[in-house]
Structure formats: structure tokens, C-alpha cells
Amino acid sequence: MKQTTLDALLMARTLIERATELARSDDRHLASAGLVLIQDSLEMTFYALLIERGIDEAKSLEGKSFDELIGELKKEGISVPKSGTLKALNKQRVLTKHYAQVAEPNTVRGYLDAALSALESIVPAVIGRPLRELYFSDFLDEGESKGHLKLAEALISAGKFFDAVIETRKAFFIEFEASYSVHGWRDFDEKQTMDLFARFLRGGEKAHSWMRNKSWIEKNVKEPTDYVQINEEQWRIDALEWGIHTAELANLRRLTPPVFREKAGEPWAAKIHLPSKDEQGTETNAKYCLDRAISAILKKHQHGQTHRKSGLNRPLDAPESYAGHSVYARATKSSEIVHTVNLNYVYSISDLVDGFDPTQRFVRISGTEKTAGGIGLPWNTVFGYLEVVREA
């Protein structure tokens, strides 16, 4: 499939999803807004399919009307179901968009049904699969959760639907539930004192504070998946900030089996509710959960990308060249030495800072000890200040 085709179809899919929500409203203005999006989705799909067939290479598609695009598809042997209804939809869209004439909700729902029927027919005729089966996973940030989602796609294609929903839940756990895991606090006595950094390393920062202790965990965690303790207030705040409907998150938690793992690289534990297994293991449910999980994770990632970040100033070619150098607790060589740079750690640099002594300059550095696979262990992490060796 051409990249232009994929991009256009994914946009068309987004439009028809938004249109469906609006078109099913009983409010005339919301339904009319949905009508405009329905037509936009159809028109974008028509262009995409003609481009995929290479029609744009033989003739210009620019300026062709909605009706003419349907005609071009028919010339290619692609029959457009309910084309008469779709042409009527286009006329109503002109009245709505350009003359502010609202449409009746029942009429809009009829147009929506016709549009969905057309899309179900023409898209597979060109690309071999329905529009709804085009997923956004390729647009996600590279990482572990994306790997689970791609595996879920493959399992759906292989007809292994229940395995697919488990992989989907694993991605959901990584992105949304892991920060509510109180597992790291299972040996913490409430009488103990602990600095902020040590608390951060234990994880579960979004779970209720009164759950993060050995006593509560021993009484309430009966199985591995019980380590995930959702703080509903924080859950709603995060969803609002990311632009995700809490109902969608609730659906994903209900329609997929709970899973848990201690940390990256550790085995997964799952809890399968036997009366629900058959319902969760259907093709419809697997596709729905995968689709909604990708959409939610994509929104979360996009929100993160909206935060502008300053470029990192890296005065070192590579931390390895500083092997044997001391890392200090504060930006001064007179402070405590907390670490010595060595090749058993993976390092990253965040800041270049002047020291308390104006003749000294440091970088703020963090390091995690390598595992056999080269991945840092979060429990063996150091933070401090490494003096920059100035060139002569």
C-alpha cells in the first residue's frame, strides 16, 4: 500500500469515527456537524483508493466533484453501494456547511448507515481489508507497548483472539496501570523513613499512599494482579489531561484479562475470569480492544509530545571516556562521592551546570546498571554530578 493511501485512509478512519459519535446524537447541530465529517471521510477515502490504483498518474483528480469521484471508482470496477444516497448526502452537506441549514438527526443517521456500508465494500476491494482494520500502531512511539500491540495484530490475523486481548492488556498495563502497582512497597514498614528518591524507585507513585506499605499489601493482595490499585481520582485526572474518555479505559479493563509483572523483563501473570473468557476471546472484542488501546495510547503519547523540551547540551563525546571518574552528590568536588563511572552502567546526561566553585563545571548524570541484555536495572540507579574535564 502506498504511504499516501495509508495516511489518507487513517485520516478518513478518524473522521468517520468522530462523525459516528456526532451523527448518533439527537441534537440537530451535533448531528449536522457529523454529516459534514461523514462526507469529508468519504471524499478522502475516494481519493485514497483512486491514488492507490494509480489513477492520479494518468489524470488529474484535483477539482473533481464528489459525484465525479464516484464515477471514477466505477470506471475502475469498484462499485459504490448506495451511491444515490451518498450523492444526496453530499447535497445536504453543501446546504449544511455553506448555508447553515441544519439536518434532522434521523436523516443524518440514515446517511451514516449508507456511508458505513459503502466504506465496508469499497475499501477491501482495493486494499484487501476493511477500513476499521487499519490501525494506528505504526504511529506510536517505539517501545515495549508497541511491540505487544503489533503482536496482538498478528494474533488477530491468525485467529488467536484471546491471546490477542492478553497482548493488548499487556500494552495497556505498561502505559496506564504500571504506575499504580504497589509491588515495590511489599517489604516497606510504615515506621521506616525514606527519602524522596528512594520512594520514587519503588514505583506505584499514583496509587493511594496508604496502600504503599507491607501491612496493607499482606492483607489485601491475594494474587499478583491485585498489586495494581487504581486511584480513581488520579485516573480521571490523567484521562482528562490526555483527552481519553474514562469509559474507554473502563471498557478496556473490563474486556481484557488483568495482567501484571514486577518490572521489564520479568514474567507476566494473568487472571482469566472463566465465565468471561469466551466473550473476551471473540474476533469482535479483540479488534475493538486493540483499536481502543491504540487510540488511547496514541493520545497519551501525543500529549507527551506537546511538551516542548530544550535541547540537551552534551559536553562529553561519551560517558565511557570518563571511566574511573567520580560522581558527586552535589555540584562540588568537596561533596560526597556517590559513584564511580564504569562500563557496567548505562549513562545519560541531562544538564550542564556551573559548580559552587566557579572554576568547576559539571554535568548532571544518571546511570543504571546493565543486565545481561544491556537493559538498565531501575533498582540500581545513580544520580549525581560529574565534573567536566576542560580541554587545554
N, C-alpha and C positions, 0 to 999 in steps of 0.2 A: 504494500500500500504506500502511495506517495505521502511524504510528510505533510504536504499541503492538504491532502484529503483528510488525513488523521486529525490535523489541527482543526479543520473546519467542522468535521463531524463531532469532535469533542465539544466544540463551542455550541454546535446545534443541539447536542445532547443536554448541555447545561441549560440552554434556553427552553427546551421543551419541558425539562424538569421544573423550572421556575414557572413556566406557563401553566403546567398542570395544577400547581398549588393555587394559582390565581384563578384559573378558569373554573375550578370547582367551588368557588365562593359564590354565595347568594347575593353578594354585594355587586351591583351593576358596574361600579367603577373598577373594582378589582378584577372582575371577570373581563371587562373590556381591555384592561391592561394585559391580561393573559392572552386575549385574542391577538393583540399586536405581536406578542412574543411567539405565539404559535406560527404565525405567518413568517416571521423572521427565521425561525428554526427550519421551516420547510424550505424557504428560499435558499438558505445556506446549505442545506442538505442537497438540494437540486444542483447547485453549483459544484459542490464537492464531488458528487457522483459523475458529473459530466467531465470534470477535470481528471478524475481517476481513469475514465475511459479515453482520455486524450483529446476530447472534442475541442478544448481550448487551443490546441495546437493547429487545428485546421480552420477554425473560425473564431471570431471574437464573441465572447459571451457577455461582454460588458454592454450594458444598456438593454439587454433582453428583458422583456416583461415576465412576470410570474407565469402567465399563460404560455408564453413562448418557451420558457424553460421546460414546462411540462411537455410541450411539443417536441423539444429536442430529445428528451428522455424516451419518448415513444418512438422516435426515429432510430434510437439505439436498441429498440426491442425491449425497453423497460416500461412495462405497463404501470401506470399510476392509478391505483384504486381510488374510487370516489373523486375522480378529478373534477367532475362538475361541482361537487360540494366544496372542494378546495378553491375553485375559481370564485365561487360565491363568498367564501371566507375572505379571499383577497379583496373583493369589492367592499365587504363590510369593514375590513381593516383600513381601507382608504378613507371611508366615512368616519371611522373612529379616530384615526391618527391625524387626519388633515382637517376634519370638520367637527371634531369633538362630539360626535354622536355616539352616545353610549349604547352598548348592545345588551340584550337581555341574557341573563345567566344561562337559561335553558338553551338558548341558541348557541352560546359560546361552548357549552358542554357538548353539543352535537358536533360542532366544528372540531373540538378537541378529539373526539372519538374518531372522526374521519381522518384527522391528521395522524393519529397514532396508528391507525390501520394502514395508511399509506406508507409510513416510515417502516412498519413491520414488514412490508412487502418489498419496497424498492431497495432498501439498504442491503439486505442479504443478497439480493440479485446481483449486486456489484462487488461487494467486499466479502461475501461469504458468511457473514454473521450479523445478527441484529444490532441496531444502534445501542441498545441497552447493555450489550456485552462488550462495548468498548469501555475500558477502564482508564482511570487517571493515574494508575500506579507508576507509569513511566515518568510522571511529573513530580513524584515525591523525591525528597532528599534521599541520597544514597544512605543506606544504613540497614540495620538488622530488621527493622519492622518491614521495610520494603521487600526484603528477601522472603519473609513469611507471606506477604500478600501475593508476590509473584508465584510462590509455591501453591497458594490457595487457588490462583487462576488455573495453574496446570492441573491440579487435582479436580477442579470442576470439569475441565475438558476431558479428564479421564473417567468421569462419572463417580469419583470418590467424594461425594458431597459432605459426609460427616467429617472426614479428615480435613476437608477444606474449611469448614467452620471452626475447627480447632486451630488451624493455622491463622485464620483471621483473628481469633481471640488472642492468640499469642502476640500479634502485632498490636492489638488493642491494649493488652496488658503493658507492653513496653512503652507505648505512647501515653497512656492515660492512668493506668492503675498502679504501676510500679512505685510511684511517689506516695502511694497510700499504704505501702507494705510496712508492717511493724516488725518484720522478721529480724531486723538488725538490733532490736531492743529486747530480744528474748532473754538475754543474760544481764540486763540492766536493773539494778536495785534502785528504788526511788530514793534511798538515802545517799546514794552516790552523788558526787559532784562531777561536773563535766563541762569543759569549755565549749564554746560555740562551734569550733572547727570539728571537734570530736563528735558532737551531736550531728553535724552535717554528714559525716562519714557513715553514720548508722542508717541514713536514709529515712523514708517514711515521713518526710517533713510536712506532708499535707494531711496526715492522719491526726485525729484528736490527740492532744498532748497526754491526756490521762490514760490513753491506751498504750503509750510507748513505755512500757515497763514490764519486768519479768512477772510480777504478780498478776497483772491483768491478762497477760498472754497465756499464762499457765491455766487460768480459769476459763478463758473464752475461746482460745484457738484449739479446736478439736481435730482439725485436718489442715493440710498445707494451704489450701485456698482461703482459709479463714484469716491468714496473715494480711490479706487485703481488706482494709477497713476504710470505706469511703466516708469522708467528711462531707455530708450533703451540701452544706453551705459553701464550702470551698469548691466543691464540684460544680455547683451552679455558677459561681463567680467566674471560674475558668471557662466554662462553656459560653457564658455571655461575652467574655473578652475575646474568645476565639471565633465567635459567630456561629456556634453549633447549637442546634436545638437539643435541649436536655432529653426530650422524648426520644430522639435518635440514639443518644448514648444509652438510655434505658432499654431501648429495643435491642441494641447490640449485646448488652449484658444479659438480657433475658433469653435471647435466641441463640446464644453460643455458650458452650460449656465453660465454666470458670477454669482458669489455669493459673499456675504460679511457678516461679523459680526464684532461687535465692539471689542470683546475680548472673550476669552474662557468662555463658559457657557451662553453666550448671544444668542438670537435667530438669525437664519440665514435669510438673504434677498437674493432673486434670481431675475434675469432678464431673462425672456424667450422670445426669438425672435420667434414669432409665425410662420413666413414662414419657419424657420429652424427646428421647433420642430419635425416634422415627420422624417427628415433626422437624427437628433441627437438621436432620440428615436429608432433607429434600433438596432437589435442584433449585426450586424457587427460593427457599430460605438461604441456601448457600450463596446464591447470586445476590440476593438482597443484602445479606450481611457484608459480603465483600464490597459491594458497591457503596454502602453507607459507611463502612470503616475507612475506605479510601477517601471518600469525600470529607469525613471528619478529620482524618489525619492531614489531608491536604490543607484544610482550613487552618489547622494548628500550625503547620509549617509555614504557610503564607503569612500568618500573623507574626511569627518569629522573624520572618524576612523583612517586615515593615520597620523593624527597629534598625535605624542607621548605626553603623559601627565605624569607629575610626580605624584607619589602617594601623597594623601593628608595626612598631619600629623594632627591627631585629638587628642589633649591632653585631651579633655573632653569626659567623657562617654556619656553625653547627655546634650545639652544646657539647658534642663529643670532644671537640678540641679543647674543652675546659676540664677534661677528666682529671681528677685529683684536686680540683679547686674546691674551696669551702663555700657552703651556702649558709648565710647568716639569718638569724631570726628577725633582725631589723636592718635598715639601710645604713649600717656602720660596721666596720670590721672589729669594733670593740664589743659587739653583742655576741650572744651565744651562737655557736656553730651547730646547726641542726642537721646538716647533711654534707656529704662529700660527693661531688659529681662522679658518677661511674657508669660504665657501659651496660649495667644491668637494669638501668632505668630508661624510660622514655620521657623526654622533657618537652615543655612548651614554655614560651616566653610571652608575657602579657604586657609589661610596662618597662620603659626605660626611665629611671629616676636618679636624680642627684641625691647624694648621701648627706648625712648630717655634717660630715666633714666635706667642705666644698671641693676638696681635691679628689674625692672619690665619687664614682658613678657606678650604679648597679642596674641590673635587670631583675624584675620580679619573675621568678621562675617556679614552675611546678613540675613535679615528676612522679611517675607511677612505675612501680617495679614490674618488669616484664614477666609474663608467663611463658610456658613452652611455646605457645603460638604467637608470642610477641605482643599480646594484649595486656595493658596495664591492669594491675590488681587495685581496685578502688580502696582497699583497706591499707595498702602500703603506699601511701601518698605523702609527698613532702611539699611544703611551700616555704619560700624564703627569698633571700636576696643574694645574687651572685655578682661579685664585683667585675666590672668590665675592664679587661686589660687594654689599656690605651696603646695605640701604635706609636712607636718612637718617631 
